[in-house]
Every structure is written in structure tokens, then in C-alpha cells.
């Protein structure tokens, strides 16, 4: 294949020459005549390249890097790799094989400095070349890992971000996904949450439908949980944990699914109330495995039953169990979630009151919610703003009304409906009376 990517016809088969020359070069190298051996191979490399003999050219290139490696002269190896990658009319497939062979020497380097020099050489010769984009990506990942081990996390993340692997046509989808997940992990590790979220969109979740990719699925959703927790997106955290829960490998392990199910329950309860949250919590309540954890079942039931929950009782009954979990641990994030749980309990109680009361005094509301007047009014106002409930506060009278004022059109429609119903009843009654009179008249005539 020529430099412009077009296939070239094999002009001459150099296989016999290569078969004879490579052993000769290896003999010279063993005799201490490495320069002569390399010169011999470099001359043959040119002939095979000009003759477009891909197989022979590949063998010669690999032989050159092998002799350079066996000499123990790493500088010479780097020089030869650079030299061979700059030849005019190079055969791309042959260069790819040479780079792949050289990559095998990375883990055999005597020290870190030598390893980094070889990595930088490979990155330099593969830069901007589509035919070795996969090899460049793999070498770059090795460099990123080294920087991370050195404690240079931001640099490690930046190095890996250079790779737009989603555009690599020669890389299989599983490896692409693996690279993107590594990019996400490093970005989250250096607290770059915005870029991590952008990178996550490059992965199609349909790819995880194949059970062979479930290991990557678990990695992806665990990273997404980490992101959503930081952003305070409780409903998304619950959804991501449900994806983890519905993975066969997790369901087979009682310890794993139990822990994941706890997180599902805790985060759905922490999620602000709306139609989606309400639907999801009811579906979670119907999960068969939830019955195997009675305390979790009872905790979930409290939030879907139209009954008041007293916060002191919640703390007394569920507090020790909840506080023993990482979600509500006594840390900065745990304390924040504990306060959010208290808010959800109060909001649930207000929604229940709105269903059972048309009007209620502020004092009574304070008693039922275990809050001061200002706190109760604040929570109620937030729910009204979010259109979760309708309420109107009459401060002078100290009365809260949960019955929305009807607009004239609604009142007129209801009145019209009522009149229609009344007229239908009158017509039906008149018909029945007439029928009874006719029956009575016939009976009287017969007698």
C-alpha cells in the first residue's frame, strides 16, 4: 500500500532474499557487527518498499527493531523507529506491524526514563496517522497510567482526553467504550464533572444489552452514579442503580443486589416528588426482592401511603439503619442527604394534609408537621411554587385553604353539567310516573 493509501501491485517477490538476508544480519549482530547488520537490512528494506512487497517489507522492519532491541541500545531503537517511519513511499501495513512489535518492548525497558522515551517515540511516529491510530491510543493510555501512578492526575486526564476514540474506525466498539470509560474515570477523579458528563454521551447504552459487555455496563453506571451524586440528581442516581440492579451478575449475588436495592430505595425517597418519581417508587415497592428486606419495604411504604409520618418516629425506627449506610453516613454529603430526607418527610405530610383538609389553622399545621410557623410556611410555599399542591394562606385569620378558587368558566361548566343532570332526572321521573298511571288505568278498566 502506497503512502496515498492506494494498493500497489507486487512488482517482485523478495521472500527468498529476505529468508537469506535476515539470518545473515543476525549472525553479524551476534559477531558484534551491529552497524553492518543494520545497514544490510536497511538496504533490503528499501528494495522491498520500492518493490511493494508488503510481507517482505514487514519482516525486514521487524528484524531491524528486533536487532536494535537485542543490542540493548534503546537510543538506537528509538532512532531506527523514527527513521523507518519517515521513509518515502512507506507501506502502511508494514509500519503498523513495526509499531506493534515495538510496543511489546515497553514493558521490557530497564527503567522508567527509558520507558517514557520509548513511549514518546511511538507517540511521535504515530501522530496524525490514521493507520496507527489504535496503536497510538494504546500507547497514550500507558503513558496516562504512568502519570496517574506518579500522582499527576490532572496531567494523566489531559493526556487521555487527546484521544477522540469514538472516531476511530479501526478500533472495535468494546475497546472504544473501555477507553471512554477510562476518560470518564480520570475526569471524575480530578473533579471535572462537566466534561465527564459530556464524555458520557459518547456511549450508547444499547451497547450494554449484550451480556458480554455487562462488565463495562457496571463500570459505566457506577461512574454515572458518582456524577449524579455530586450534582444532587437523586432521581438519576436511583435510575442508574436500577440499571446496575437489573444486571444478571448482580442479581446472582445476594450481597450485591441487597446493597444496590438499599441505594435504590434511599435515592427514590430522596428524589423530589413529581409524576415520574411517584410512578417509580410504586414500581420499586412491587419489586419481589424488596419483600426479603422487611425494614426497607416498610420504609418505602411510608412514602406511598396517605398517612402522616412523624419525623421523631422516623429517626427512632429507621435512623440507626439509615445512618449505618454510606448514603446517610455522618459526613458532609451524608448530613446533607439526611436533611433532604427530613424535607421529603415534611413534603409528604403536607401533600397528605392537602388531600384530607379543605382548611386548616396554621397552629394545627405546625403541630402535625413538628415545625415552627415560619418553617411550615416556607415548606408549604415551596410546594405551591412547584405546583405540587394548591394552598392559600390567610395570615390575619391564621387559616390555610387547600381548596383552589374556581374561575367563572369552571363554575359555569359545573352548573351547566348539574342542570343537564337535573333535567335528565326530571324527564326520567316524568316518564316513570306516566308509565305507572297508564298501568293503573289499564288495571282499573279490566276490573
C-alpha positions as a Markdown table, in Angstrom:
| # | Residue | x | y | z |
|---|---|---|---|---|
| 1 | Unk | 0.0 | 0.0 | 0.0 |
| 2 | Unk | 1.4 | 3.3 | -1.0 |
| 3 | Unk | 1.6 | 6.5 | 1.1 |
| 4 | Unk | -1.6 | 7.8 | -0.5 |
| 5 | Unk | -3.5 | 4.7 | 0.6 |
| 6 | Unk | -3.8 | 3.1 | -2.8 |
| 7 | Unk | -3.0 | -0.6 | -3.3 |
| 8 | Unk | 0.2 | -1.3 | -5.2 |
| 9 | Unk | 0.8 | -4.4 | -7.3 |
| 10 | Unk | 3.7 | -6.6 | -6.1 |
| 11 | Unk | 6.5 | -5.9 | -8.5 |
| 12 | Unk | 8.9 | -8.5 | -7.2 |
| 13 | Unk | 8.8 | -11.3 | -4.6 |
| 14 | Unk | 11.7 | -10.7 | -2.2 |
| 15 | Unk | 10.9 | -13.6 | 0.1 |
| 16 | Unk | 13.9 | -15.7 | -0.9 |
| 17 | Unk | 16.3 | -12.8 | -0.5 |
| 18 | Unk | 14.7 | -11.9 | 2.9 |
| 19 | Unk | 15.0 | -15.5 | 4.0 |
| 20 | Unk | 18.7 | -15.4 | 3.4 |
| 21 | Unk | 19.5 | -11.9 | 4.5 |
| 22 | Unk | 17.8 | -11.8 | 7.9 |
| 23 | Unk | 19.8 | -14.8 | 9.3 |
| 24 | Unk | 23.0 | -13.2 | 7.8 |
| 25 | Unk | 22.2 | -9.9 | 9.6 |
| 26 | Unk | 21.5 | -11.7 | 12.9 |
| 27 | Unk | 24.9 | -13.5 | 12.5 |
| 28 | Unk | 26.7 | -10.2 | 12.0 |
| 29 | Unk | 24.9 | -8.7 | 15.1 |
| 30 | Unk | 26.0 | -11.7 | 17.2 |
| 31 | Unk | 29.5 | -11.2 | 16.0 |
| 32 | Unk | 29.5 | -7.6 | 17.2 |
| 33 | Unk | 29.0 | -6.1 | 13.8 |
| 34 | Unk | 25.6 | -4.5 | 14.6 |
| 35 | Unk | 26.1 | -1.5 | 12.3 |
| 36 | Unk | 26.9 | -3.7 | 9.3 |
| 37 | Unk | 23.9 | -5.9 | 10.1 |
| 38 | Unk | 21.5 | -2.9 | 10.2 |
| 39 | Unk | 23.0 | -1.4 | 7.0 |
| 40 | Unk | 22.4 | -4.7 | 5.3 |
| 41 | Unk | 18.8 | -4.8 | 6.4 |
| 42 | Unk | 18.2 | -1.1 | 5.7 |
| 43 | Unk | 19.3 | -1.7 | 2.1 |
| 44 | Unk | 17.0 | -4.6 | 1.8 |
| 45 | Unk | 14.1 | -2.6 | 3.4 |
| 46 | Unk | 14.4 | 0.0 | 0.6 |
| 47 | Unk | 14.3 | -2.7 | -2.1 |
| 48 | Unk | 11.2 | -4.4 | -0.6 |
| 49 | Unk | 9.5 | -1.0 | -0.1 |
| 50 | Unk | 10.1 | 0.1 | -3.7 |
| 51 | Unk | 9.1 | -3.3 | -5.0 |
| 52 | Unk | 5.8 | -3.0 | -2.9 |
| 53 | Unk | 6.4 | -6.4 | -1.3 |
| 54 | Unk | 4.4 | -5.8 | 1.9 |
| 55 | Unk | 5.1 | -9.2 | 3.5 |
| 56 | Unk | 8.9 | -9.0 | 3.0 |
| 57 | Unk | 9.0 | -5.3 | 4.0 |
| 58 | Unk | 7.2 | -6.1 | 7.2 |
| 59 | Unk | 9.6 | -8.9 | 8.0 |
| 60 | Unk | 12.6 | -6.6 | 7.4 |
| 61 | Unk | 11.2 | -3.8 | 9.6 |
| 62 | Unk | 10.5 | -6.2 | 12.4 |
| 63 | Unk | 14.0 | -7.6 | 12.1 |
| 64 | Unk | 15.6 | -4.2 | 12.3 |
| 65 | Unk | 13.7 | -3.3 | 15.5 |
| 66 | Unk | 14.4 | -6.7 | 16.9 |
| 67 | Unk | 18.2 | -6.3 | 16.4 |
| 68 | Unk | 18.1 | -2.8 | 17.9 |
| 69 | Unk | 16.3 | -4.1 | 21.0 |
| 70 | Unk | 18.6 | -7.2 | 21.4 |
| 71 | Unk | 21.6 | -4.9 | 21.3 |
| 72 | Unk | 20.4 | -3.2 | 24.5 |
| 73 | Unk | 20.8 | 0.2 | 22.9 |
| 74 | Unk | 17.4 | 1.8 | 23.5 |
| 75 | Unk | 18.5 | 5.1 | 21.9 |
| 76 | Unk | 19.3 | 3.2 | 18.7 |
| 77 | Unk | 15.9 | 1.5 | 18.8 |
| 78 | Unk | 14.2 | 4.9 | 19.1 |
| 79 | Unk | 16.3 | 6.3 | 16.2 |
| 80 | Unk | 15.5 | 3.4 | 13.9 |
| 81 | Unk | 11.8 | 3.5 | 14.6 |
| 82 | Unk | 11.7 | 7.3 | 13.8 |
| 83 | Unk | 13.9 | 6.7 | 10.7 |
| 84 | Unk | 11.8 | 3.9 | 9.3 |
| 85 | Unk | 8.5 | 5.7 | 9.9 |
| 86 | Unk | 9.7 | 8.7 | 7.7 |
| 87 | Unk | 10.7 | 6.7 | 4.6 |
| 88 | Unk | 9.2 | 7.9 | 1.3 |
| 89 | Unk | 6.6 | 5.6 | -0.1 |
| 90 | Unk | 6.3 | 3.6 | 3.1 |
| 91 | Unk | 3.9 | 0.7 | 3.3 |
| 92 | Unk | 1.4 | 1.5 | 5.9 |
| 93 | Unk | 0.6 | -2.1 | 7.0 |
| 94 | Unk | 4.3 | -2.8 | 7.4 |
| 95 | Unk | 4.7 | 0.3 | 9.6 |
| 96 | Unk | 1.7 | -0.8 | 11.7 |
| 97 | Unk | 3.3 | -4.1 | 12.3 |
| 98 | Unk | 6.6 | -2.5 | 13.2 |
| 99 | Unk | 4.9 | -0.2 | 15.7 |
| 100 | Unk | 3.0 | -3.1 | 17.2 |
| 101 | Unk | 6.3 | -5.0 | 17.6 |
| 102 | Unk | 8.0 | -2.1 | 19.2 |
| 103 | Unk | 5.1 | -1.7 | 21.7 |
| 104 | Unk | 6.0 | -5.1 | 23.0 |
| 105 | Unk | 9.3 | -3.7 | 24.3 |
| 106 | Unk | 7.6 | -1.1 | 26.5 |
| 107 | Unk | 7.3 | -3.4 | 29.5 |
| 108 | Unk | 10.8 | -4.7 | 29.0 |
| 109 | Unk | 12.5 | -1.4 | 29.4 |
| 110 | Unk | 15.2 | -1.3 | 32.2 |
| 111 | Unk | 13.9 | 1.9 | 33.9 |
| 112 | Unk | 11.1 | 4.5 | 33.9 |
| 113 | Unk | 13.1 | 7.0 | 32.0 |
| 114 | Unk | 13.8 | 4.6 | 29.1 |
| 115 | Unk | 10.2 | 3.5 | 29.1 |
| 116 | Unk | 9.0 | 7.1 | 28.8 |
| 117 | Unk | 11.5 | 7.8 | 25.9 |
| 118 | Unk | 10.2 | 4.8 | 24.0 |
| 119 | Unk | 6.6 | 5.8 | 24.6 |
| 120 | Unk | 7.2 | 9.4 | 23.4 |
| 121 | Unk | 9.0 | 8.0 | 20.3 |
| 122 | Unk | 6.0 | 5.8 | 19.5 |
| 123 | Unk | 3.6 | 8.7 | 20.1 |
| 124 | Unk | 5.6 | 10.9 | 17.8 |
| 125 | Unk | 5.8 | 8.4 | 14.9 |
| 126 | Unk | 2.0 | 7.6 | 15.2 |
| 127 | Unk | 0.8 | 11.2 | 15.5 |
| 128 | Unk | -1.7 | 12.2 | 12.7 |
| 129 | Unk | -1.5 | 8.8 | 11.1 |
| 130 | Unk | -4.9 | 7.1 | 10.8 |
| 131 | Unk | -3.4 | 3.6 | 10.1 |
| 132 | Unk | -1.7 | 3.5 | 13.5 |
| 133 | Unk | -4.4 | 5.4 | 15.5 |
| 134 | Unk | -5.3 | 2.4 | 17.6 |
| 135 | Unk | -1.6 | 1.8 | 18.5 |
| 136 | Unk | -1.3 | 5.5 | 19.4 |
| 137 | Unk | -4.3 | 5.3 | 21.6 |
| 138 | Unk | -2.9 | 2.2 | 23.5 |
| 139 | Unk | 0.5 | 3.8 | 24.0 |
| 140 | Unk | -1.1 | 7.0 | 25.2 |
| 141 | Unk | -3.2 | 5.1 | 27.7 |
| 142 | Unk | 0.0 | 3.5 | 29.1 |
| 143 | Unk | 1.5 | 7.0 | 29.4 |
| 144 | Unk | -1.6 | 8.2 | 31.2 |
| 145 | Unk | -1.5 | 5.4 | 33.6 |
| 146 | Unk | 2.2 | 6.1 | 34.4 |
| 147 | Unk | 1.4 | 9.8 | 35.1 |
| 148 | Unk | -1.5 | 8.7 | 37.4 |
| 149 | Unk | 0.8 | 6.4 | 39.3 |
| 150 | Unk | 3.2 | 9.3 | 39.7 |
| 151 | Unk | 0.4 | 11.3 | 41.3 |
| 152 | Unk | 0.0 | 13.7 | 38.3 |
| 153 | Unk | -3.8 | 13.1 | 38.0 |
| 154 | Unk | -4.7 | 16.2 | 36.0 |
| 155 | Unk | -1.9 | 15.5 | 33.5 |
| 156 | Unk | -3.0 | 11.9 | 33.2 |
| 157 | Unk | -6.5 | 13.0 | 32.5 |
| 158 | Unk | -5.4 | 15.6 | 29.9 |
| 159 | Unk | -3.2 | 13.1 | 28.1 |
| 160 | Unk | -6.1 | 10.7 | 27.6 |
| 161 | Unk | -8.5 | 13.5 | 26.6 |
| 162 | Unk | -6.4 | 13.9 | 23.4 |
| 163 | Unk | -7.9 | 10.7 | 22.0 |
| 164 | Unk | -11.2 | 11.0 | 20.2 |
| 165 | Unk | -11.5 | 7.3 | 20.1 |
| 166 | Unk | -15.2 | 7.4 | 19.1 |
| 167 | Unk | -14.0 | 8.5 | 15.6 |
| 168 | Unk | -11.5 | 5.5 | 15.2 |
| 169 | Unk | -12.9 | 3.3 | 12.5 |
| 170 | Unk | -10.3 | 0.6 | 13.1 |
| 171 | Unk | -11.0 | 0.2 | 16.8 |
| 172 | Unk | -13.7 | -2.2 | 17.9 |
| 173 | Unk | -16.7 | -0.9 | 19.9 |
| 174 | Unk | -15.8 | -2.6 | 23.1 |
| 175 | Unk | -12.3 | -1.1 | 23.2 |
| 176 | Unk | -13.7 | 2.3 | 22.3 |
| 177 | Unk | -16.1 | 2.0 | 25.2 |
| 178 | Unk | -13.4 | 0.9 | 27.5 |
| 179 | Unk | -11.3 | 4.0 | 26.6 |
| 180 | Unk | -14.2 | 6.4 | 27.1 |
| 181 | Unk | -14.9 | 4.9 | 30.5 |
| 182 | Unk | -11.3 | 5.4 | 31.4 |
| 183 | Unk | -11.5 | 9.0 | 30.3 |
| 184 | Unk | -14.6 | 9.5 | 32.4 |
| 185 | Unk | -12.9 | 7.9 | 35.5 |
| 186 | Unk | -10.0 | 10.3 | 35.3 |
| 187 | Unk | -12.2 | 13.3 | 34.7 |
| 188 | Unk | -14.3 | 12.4 | 37.8 |
| 189 | Unk | -11.1 | 11.8 | 39.8 |
| 190 | Unk | -9.9 | 15.3 | 39.1 |
| 191 | Unk | -13.4 | 16.7 | 39.7 |
| 192 | Unk | -14.1 | 17.8 | 36.1 |
| 193 | Unk | -17.7 | 16.9 | 36.3 |
| 194 | Unk | -18.9 | 19.0 | 33.3 |
| 195 | Unk | -16.5 | 17.3 | 30.9 |
| 196 | Unk | -17.2 | 13.9 | 32.3 |
| 197 | Unk | -20.9 | 14.3 | 31.6 |
| 198 | Unk | -20.1 | 15.4 | 28.0 |
| 199 | Unk | -17.8 | 12.4 | 27.5 |
| 200 | Unk | -20.5 | 10.1 | 28.9 |
| 201 | Unk | -22.8 | 11.0 | 26.0 |
| 202 | Unk | -20.4 | 9.3 | 23.6 |
| 203 | Unk | -21.5 | 5.9 | 24.9 |
| 204 | Unk | -24.7 | 4.4 | 23.6 |
| 205 | Unk | -26.4 | 2.3 | 26.4 |
| 206 | Unk | -27.8 | -0.1 | 23.8 |
| 207 | Unk | -24.3 | -1.5 | 23.6 |
| 208 | Unk | -24.8 | -2.9 | 27.1 |
| 209 | Unk | -27.7 | -5.1 | 26.1 |
| 210 | Unk | -25.2 | -7.8 | 25.2 |
| 211 | Unk | -24.3 | -9.8 | 28.3 |
| 212 | Unk | -20.7 | -10.0 | 27.2 |
| 213 | Unk | -20.4 | -6.3 | 27.8 |
| 214 | Unk | -22.0 | -6.2 | 31.3 |
| 215 | Unk | -18.7 | -5.6 | 32.9 |
| 216 | Unk | -18.4 | -2.3 | 31.0 |
| 217 | Unk | -22.1 | -1.6 | 31.9 |
| 218 | Unk | -21.4 | -1.8 | 35.6 |
| 219 | Unk | -18.3 | 0.4 | 35.2 |
| 220 | Unk | -20.4 | 3.0 | 33.2 |
| 221 | Unk | -23.3 | 3.2 | 35.6 |
| 222 | Unk | -21.1 | 3.3 | 38.7 |
| 223 | Unk | -19.3 | 6.3 | 37.2 |
| 224 | Unk | -22.7 | 7.9 | 36.3 |
| 225 | Unk | -23.8 | 7.3 | 39.9 |
| 226 | Unk | -20.7 | 9.2 | 41.1 |
| 227 | Unk | -21.5 | 12.1 | 38.8 |
| 228 | Unk | -25.2 | 12.2 | 39.6 |
| 229 | Unk | -24.5 | 12.1 | 43.4 |
| 230 | Unk | -22.2 | 15.1 | 43.0 |
| 231 | Unk | -24.8 | 17.0 | 41.1 |
| 232 | Unk | -27.5 | 16.1 | 43.6 |
| 233 | Unk | -29.6 | 14.4 | 41.0 |
| 234 | Unk | -31.2 | 11.8 | 43.3 |
| 235 | Unk | -33.8 | 10.5 | 40.7 |
| 236 | Unk | -31.0 | 9.9 | 38.2 |
| 237 | Unk | -28.9 | 8.1 | 40.9 |
| 238 | Unk | -31.9 | 5.8 | 41.5 |
| 239 | Unk | -32.3 | 5.1 | 37.8 |
| 240 | Unk | -28.5 | 4.3 | 37.5 |
| 241 | Unk | -28.7 | 1.9 | 40.5 |
| 242 | Unk | -31.7 | 0.2 | 38.9 |
| 243 | Unk | -29.6 | -0.5 | 35.8 |
| 244 | Unk | -26.9 | -2.0 | 38.0 |
| 245 | Unk | -29.5 | -4.0 | 39.9 |
| 246 | Unk | -31.1 | -5.4 | 36.7 |
| 247 | Unk | -27.7 | -6.9 | 35.7 |
| 248 | Unk | -27.7 | -10.7 | 35.9 |
| 249 | Unk | -24.3 | -10.9 | 37.6 |
| 250 | Unk | -25.6 | -8.6 | 40.4 |
| 251 | Unk | -28.9 | -10.5 | 40.8 |
| 252 | Unk | -27.0 | -13.7 | 41.3 |
| 253 | Unk | -25.1 | -12.3 | 44.3 |
| 254 | Unk | -27.4 | -11.7 | 47.3 |
| 255 | Unk | -24.9 | -9.4 | 49.0 |
| 256 | Unk | -24.6 | -7.2 | 45.8 |
| 257 | Unk | -28.3 | -6.9 | 45.0 |
| 258 | Unk | -29.2 | -6.2 | 48.6 |
| 259 | Unk | -26.7 | -3.3 | 48.8 |
| 260 | Unk | -27.9 | -1.9 | 45.4 |
| 261 | Unk | -31.5 | -2.3 | 46.4 |
| 262 | Unk | -30.9 | -0.2 | 49.5 |
| 263 | Unk | -29.4 | 2.6 | 47.4 |
| 264 | Unk | -32.4 | 2.4 | 45.0 |
| 265 | Unk | -34.9 | 2.8 | 47.9 |
| 266 | Unk | -32.9 | 5.6 | 49.6 |
| 267 | Unk | -32.4 | 7.7 | 46.5 |
| 268 | Unk | -36.0 | 7.3 | 45.2 |
| 269 | Unk | -37.2 | 8.5 | 48.6 |
| 270 | Unk | -34.7 | 11.5 | 48.5 |
| 271 | Unk | -36.0 | 12.5 | 45.0 |
| 272 | Unk | -38.3 | 15.5 | 44.8 |
| 273 | Unk | -41.9 | 14.4 | 44.3 |
| 274 | Unk | -43.4 | 14.5 | 40.8 |
| 275 | Unk | -45.2 | 12.2 | 38.5 |
| 276 | Unk | -42.1 | 10.3 | 37.4 |
| 277 | Unk | -40.9 | 9.9 | 41.0 |
| 278 | Unk | -44.4 | 8.7 | 42.1 |
| 279 | Unk | -44.6 | 6.1 | 39.3 |
| 280 | Unk | -41.0 | 4.9 | 40.0 |
| 281 | Unk | -41.4 | 4.5 | 43.8 |
| 282 | Unk | -44.6 | 2.4 | 43.3 |
| 283 | Unk | -42.8 | 0.1 | 40.8 |
| 284 | Unk | -39.9 | -0.2 | 43.3 |
| 285 | Unk | -42.4 | -1.1 | 46.0 |
| 286 | Unk | -43.6 | -4.0 | 43.8 |
| 287 | Unk | -40.1 | -5.4 | 43.4 |
| 288 | Unk | -40.2 | -9.1 | 44.7 |
| 289 | Unk | -36.8 | -8.9 | 46.4 |
| 290 | Unk | -37.9 | -5.9 | 48.5 |
| 291 | Unk | -40.1 | -8.3 | 50.5 |
| 292 | Unk | -36.9 | -10.1 | 51.6 |
| 293 | Unk | -35.9 | -6.9 | 53.4 |
| 294 | Unk | -38.9 | -6.0 | 55.6 |
| 295 | Unk | -37.4 | -2.9 | 57.0 |
| 296 | Unk | -36.8 | -1.5 | 53.5 |
| 297 | Unk | -40.3 | -2.5 | 52.5 |
| 298 | Unk | -41.8 | -0.7 | 55.5 |
| 299 | Unk | -39.6 | 2.4 | 54.9 |
| 300 | Unk | -40.8 | 2.6 | 51.2 |
| 301 | Unk | -44.4 | 2.0 | 52.2 |
| 302 | Unk | -44.4 | 5.1 | 54.4 |
| 303 | Unk | -43.8 | 7.3 | 51.4 |
| 304 | Unk | -46.6 | 5.8 | 49.2 |
| 305 | Unk | -49.3 | 5.6 | 51.9 |
| 306 | Unk | -51.5 | 8.6 | 52.5 |
| 307 | Unk | -50.7 | 8.8 | 56.2 |
| 308 | Unk | -48.7 | 11.3 | 58.2 |
| 309 | Unk | -45.1 | 10.4 | 59.2 |
| 310 | Unk | -43.8 | 12.0 | 62.4 |
| 311 | Unk | -40.1 | 12.8 | 61.9 |
| 312 | Unk | -39.1 | 11.9 | 65.5 |
| 313 | Unk | -40.6 | 8.4 | 64.9 |
| 314 | Unk | -38.8 | 8.0 | 61.6 |
| 315 | Unk | -35.5 | 8.9 | 63.3 |
| 316 | Unk | -36.3 | 6.4 | 66.1 |
| 317 | Unk | -37.3 | 3.5 | 63.9 |
| 318 | Unk | -35.2 | 3.8 | 60.8 |
| 319 | Unk | -32.4 | 6.2 | 62.0 |
| 320 | Unk | -29.9 | 3.5 | 63.1 |
| 321 | Unk | -30.2 | 1.5 | 59.9 |
| 322 | Unk | -30.1 | 4.6 | 57.6 |
| 323 | Unk | -27.1 | 6.1 | 59.4 |
| 324 | Unk | -25.2 | 2.8 | 59.0 |
| 325 | Unk | -25.3 | 3.2 | 55.2 |
| 326 | Unk | -22.9 | 5.4 | 53.2 |
| 327 | Unk | -25.8 | 7.4 | 51.8 |
| 328 | Unk | -26.7 | 8.9 | 55.2 |
| 329 | Unk | -23.3 | 8.5 | 56.9 |
| 330 | Unk | -22.1 | 11.2 | 59.2 |
| 331 | Unk | -20.1 | 13.1 | 56.6 |
| 332 | Unk | -20.7 | 16.3 | 54.8 |
| 333 | Unk | -22.6 | 14.6 | 51.9 |
| 334 | Unk | -24.4 | 12.3 | 54.4 |
| 335 | Unk | -25.6 | 15.1 | 56.6 |
| 336 | Unk | -26.9 | 17.0 | 53.5 |
| 337 | Unk | -28.9 | 13.9 | 52.4 |
| 338 | Unk | -30.2 | 13.4 | 56.0 |
| 339 | Unk | -31.6 | 17.0 | 55.9 |
| 340 | Unk | -33.1 | 16.3 | 52.4 |
| 341 | Unk | -34.8 | 13.2 | 53.8 |
| 342 | Unk | -36.3 | 15.3 | 56.6 |
| 343 | Unk | -37.6 | 17.7 | 53.8 |
| 344 | Unk | -39.1 | 14.8 | 51.9 |
| 345 | Unk | -41.0 | 13.6 | 55.0 |
| 346 | Unk | -42.4 | 17.1 | 55.6 |
| 347 | Unk | -43.4 | 17.5 | 51.9 |
| 348 | Unk | -45.1 | 14.1 | 52.1 |
| 349 | Unk | -47.0 | 15.2 | 55.1 |
| 350 | Unk | -48.1 | 18.4 | 53.5 |
| 351 | Unk | -49.4 | 16.5 | 50.4 |
| 352 | Unk | -51.4 | 14.2 | 52.8 |
| 353 | Unk | -52.9 | 17.2 | 54.6 |
| 354 | Unk | -53.9 | 18.8 | 51.3 |
| 355 | Unk | -55.9 | 15.6 | 50.5 |
| 356 | Unk | -57.7 | 15.4 | 53.8 |
| 357 | Unk | -58.2 | 19.0 | 54.7 |
| 358 | Unk | -60.0 | 21.8 | 52.9 |
| 359 | Unk | -59.0 | 24.4 | 55.5 |
| 360 | Unk | -56.6 | 24.1 | 58.5 |
| 361 | Unk | -55.2 | 26.5 | 61.0 |
| 362 | Unk | -51.6 | 27.5 | 61.0 |
| 363 | Unk | -51.2 | 26.3 | 64.6 |
| 364 | Unk | -52.6 | 22.9 | 63.8 |
| 365 | Unk | -50.3 | 22.6 | 60.8 |
| 366 | Unk | -47.3 | 23.4 | 63.0 |
| 367 | Unk | -48.3 | 20.6 | 65.4 |
| 368 | Unk | -48.8 | 18.0 | 62.7 |
| 369 | Unk | -45.5 | 18.8 | 60.9 |
| 370 | Unk | -43.5 | 19.3 | 64.1 |
| 371 | Unk | -42.2 | 22.6 | 62.8 |
| 372 | Unk | -42.3 | 26.3 | 63.7 |
| 373 | Unk | -44.7 | 28.6 | 61.9 |
| 374 | Unk | -42.0 | 30.1 | 59.7 |
| 375 | Unk | -40.6 | 26.7 | 58.7 |
| 376 | Unk | -44.1 | 25.3 | 58.0 |
| 377 | Unk | -45.0 | 28.3 | 55.8 |
| 378 | Unk | -41.6 | 28.0 | 54.0 |
| 379 | Unk | -42.2 | 24.3 | 53.1 |
| 380 | Unk | -45.8 | 25.0 | 52.1 |
| 381 | Unk | -44.8 | 27.9 | 49.9 |
| 382 | Unk | -42.1 | 25.8 | 48.1 |
| 383 | Unk | -44.7 | 23.1 | 47.3 |
| 384 | Unk | -47.1 | 25.7 | 46.0 |
| 385 | Unk | -44.4 | 27.3 | 43.8 |
| 386 | Unk | -43.6 | 23.9 | 42.4 |
| 387 | Unk | -47.3 | 23.3 | 41.8 |
| 388 | Unk | -47.3 | 20.1 | 43.9 |
| 389 | Unk | -50.2 | 21.4 | 46.0 |
| 390 | Unk | -52.5 | 24.4 | 45.9 |
| 391 | Unk | -52.8 | 26.5 | 49.0 |
| 392 | Unk | -53.7 | 30.0 | 50.1 |
| 393 | Unk | -52.7 | 31.5 | 53.5 |
| 394 | Unk | -54.8 | 34.0 | 55.3 |
| 395 | Unk | -52.3 | 35.3 | 57.8 |
| 396 | Unk | -54.6 | 37.6 | 59.8 |
| 397 | Unk | -57.0 | 34.7 | 60.4 |
| 398 | Unk | -54.2 | 32.1 | 60.7 |
| 399 | Unk | -56.0 | 29.9 | 58.2 |
| 400 | Unk | -54.7 | 27.9 | 55.3 |
| 401 | Unk | -57.0 | 26.8 | 52.5 |
| 402 | Unk | -56.2 | 23.9 | 50.2 |
| 403 | Unk | -59.3 | 24.3 | 48.0 |
| 404 | Unk | -58.4 | 26.2 | 44.8 |
| 405 | Unk | -60.6 | 29.1 | 43.8 |
| 406 | Unk | -62.6 | 28.2 | 40.7 |
| 407 | Unk | -62.6 | 30.5 | 37.8 |
| 408 | Unk | -66.0 | 31.6 | 36.3 |
| 409 | Unk | -65.7 | 29.3 | 33.3 |
| 410 | Unk | -65.3 | 26.2 | 35.5 |
| 411 | Unk | -68.1 | 27.3 | 37.8 |
| 412 | Unk | -70.4 | 27.8 | 34.7 |
| 413 | Unk | -69.4 | 24.4 | 33.3 |
| 414 | Unk | -70.2 | 22.7 | 36.6 |
| 415 | Unk | -73.5 | 24.5 | 36.8 |
| 416 | Unk | -74.4 | 23.5 | 33.2 |
| 417 | Unk | -73.5 | 19.9 | 33.9 |
| 418 | Unk | -75.6 | 19.9 | 37.1 |
| 419 | Unk | -78.6 | 21.5 | 35.3 |
| 420 | Unk | -78.3 | 18.9 | 32.5 |
| 421 | Unk | -78.3 | 16.1 | 35.0 |
| 422 | Unk | -81.3 | 17.5 | 36.8 |
| 423 | Unk | -83.3 | 17.8 | 33.6 |
| 424 | Unk | -82.4 | 14.2 | 32.7 |
| 425 | Unk | -83.7 | 13.1 | 36.1 |
| 426 | Unk | -86.9 | 15.1 | 35.7 |
| 427 | Unk | -87.6 | 13.6 | 32.3 |
| 428 | Unk | -86.9 | 10.1 | 33.6 |
| 429 | Unk | -89.1 | 10.6 | 36.6 |
| 430 | Unk | -92.0 | 12.0 | 34.4 |
| 431 | Unk | -91.7 | 9.0 | 32.2 |
| 432 | Unk | -91.9 | 6.6 | 35.1 |
| 433 | Unk | -94.9 | 8.4 | 36.6 |
| 434 | Unk | -96.7 | 8.4 | 33.2 |
| 435 | Unk | -96.0 | 4.7 | 32.9 |
| 436 | Unk | -97.4 | 3.9 | 36.3 |
| 437 | Unk | -100.5 | 5.9 | 35.6 |
| 438 | Unk | -101.1 | 4.0 | 32.3 |
| 439 | Unk | -100.6 | 0.7 | 34.1 |
| 440 | Unk | -103.0 | 1.7 | 36.9 |
| 441 | Unk | -105.6 | 2.9 | 34.3 |
| 442 | Unk | -105.5 | -0.4 | 32.4 |
| 443 | Unk | -105.8 | -2.4 | 35.6 |
| 444 | Unk | -108.8 | -0.3 | 36.7 |
| 445 | Unk | -110.5 | -0.8 | 33.2 |
| 446 | Unk | -110.1 | -4.6 | 33.4 |
| 447 | Unk | -111.6 | -4.8 | 36.8 |
